[in-house]
Amino acid sequence: MAISAQTQRTHPSQLVRTEARALLELAIRLDGPMLAPFARAVELLVEAAGRGNRVILLGMGKSGLIARKIAATLCSTGTPAHFLHPAEALHGDLGMIAAGDAVVALSSSGETEEVLALLSALARLGCSLISLCGERCSTLAQASTVWLDTSVVAEAGELNLAPTASTTVMLALGDALALEVSRSRGFAAEDFAQLHTGGRLGRRLARVGDLMHTGDALPQVARDTPMAQVIHEMSHKRLGMTTVLGEGNALLGVISDGDLRRLLERDGSNALTHSAGEIMNPHPVTIAPEAFAGEALALMEERKITSLIVVAPSGEVLGVLHLHDLWTTTRP
């Protein structure tokens, strides 16, 4: 279709501002009249998940693409969810929906034929229906257990046709639902780590106890170990440091490459006459084995150190975590 030469081109920044205004208007609604239905929608999703049911997302076209993303966000934050294409549902895939599932349907107009064709089946299955829709008086909104208003003043662009601001609002509202459901269900960082085992995000959530050097790889000497043996232990274990341990693997201190350099600068040829206990740092930085890799990296950067001693609550040394173990694990 030809566009009139008289059509004024909208500046790209104005297109973004149109969508930003739509999000601001959504936030204002959530601060006011939409807060109660939003809370009810969260309640329905939490109840469904608590019964062992799932959340089913429906939508056609651009709304369907947003529905897919919301389903993925729900899954990644601990709530079982699936996207179901409404047209495919009409041709056999309706079997994906079980009695008691919660259904979230997306339609800007609320009159999407393929979605409306499923309403009687959803009612028969006893599914709660949450609609993300821009028209209060639409068929979909009127048939819903909860209607969430995704109306926008205008879509971005001079033609005001392509779904832009409306799908942005749907996406933001879907994210808000997913995260609030996750919070209500007590989903924690530990659970997130279990669902994100791959990629940098998953590695950032790895536990210190899974990354630390233990056993024969743990550099360790006693308080009375001569410096020649201390240097051999540090060179052999190749972590640039060694722990100084007492009875029962109790942490007495740590010796780093920096401690050795300072000893040589101070005592020169007499450096090897010392023992580990005489030059160790008696107040090393420690971390618990259940801490996340991201926390460990932040602590090392804050304290400007390259190793952390991993200790149990009893004070027993469990291992050593080195900065090199974390760079590839936690950097975005």
Beta strands, then each sheet from edge to edge (+ up, - down):
strand 1: 55-59
strand 2: 81-84
strand 3: 102-107
strand 4: 128-133
strand 5: 146-149
strand 6: 220-222
strand 7: 241-245
strand 8: 251-256
strand 9: 286-287
strand 10: 307-311
strand 11: 317-322
sheet 1: 2+ 1+ 3+ 4+ 5+
sheet 2: 6+ 7+ 8-
sheet 3: 9+ 10+ 11-
end
